[in-house]
Amino acid sequence: MKDVYSREEYENAVLNGVVAPYKGKGERKIYYPVWGFNKLKKRWVKIQTGGGHNYDCLQDKTTCSVCELDIENFGYPKSKYVYNIQYYINNIMNNPDNKIRLSHEMFHYISKLNRKFLRDNYTLEQIIVKKIFEFRDIDNIKQSRTWYRTLFNKRMPINIKDH
């Protein structure tokens, strides 16, 4: 199996059973778990898993080239932070029985991140605030107040509008 296919090569690979055919809907067509069509280059390309990070980079042992570029542009490894938060969210969704423990781990991870990351990503900050309020008001989890205090260095207000 090749790393890059032209459209004709891809169609032949599907006919020969080398690659699985696309069965979904939508504009972004992934035909194989790691394949996608790059419209700009007009060819099939292999999609990197892990956001281009290697295992040691995700374990904070080394920094990869993607992180070095992010640090140069943003001052922190933005793509690694986003990838790890996405990983936590997927774990929470797939394990509803351990929702509180996994949420605690995720909020603890976010609190250790560079504060500039939350300030630069206003939408993410609002989603986190909304979710913490949801944990407090709907799920009645008292630990959510601690999460809020740890993330924003102030007491949790009564109303979400006061954030």
QUIJOGI-V849542 format. One record per run of one state. SS is the DSSP state (A for helix, B for strand, O for the rest). FROM is the first residue (numbers start at 1). TO is the last residue. If there is no record, write none. Layout:
BEGIN
[[SS & FROM & TO] [SS & FROM & TO]]
END
This chain:
BEGIN
[[O & 1 & 4] [B & 5 & 5] [O & 6 & 6] [A & 7 & 15] [O & 16 & 34] [B & 35 & 38] [O & 39 & 42] [B & 43 & 46] [O & 47 & 48] [A & 49 & 52] [O & 53 & 54] [A & 55 & 58] [O & 59 & 64] [A & 65 & 74] [O & 75 & 77] [A & 78 & 94] [O & 95 & 95] [A & 96 & 112] [O & 113 & 114] [A & 115 & 120] [O & 121 & 121] [A & 122 & 137] [O & 138 & 142] [A & 143 & 152] [O & 153 & 159] [A & 160 & 162] [O & 163 & 163]]
END
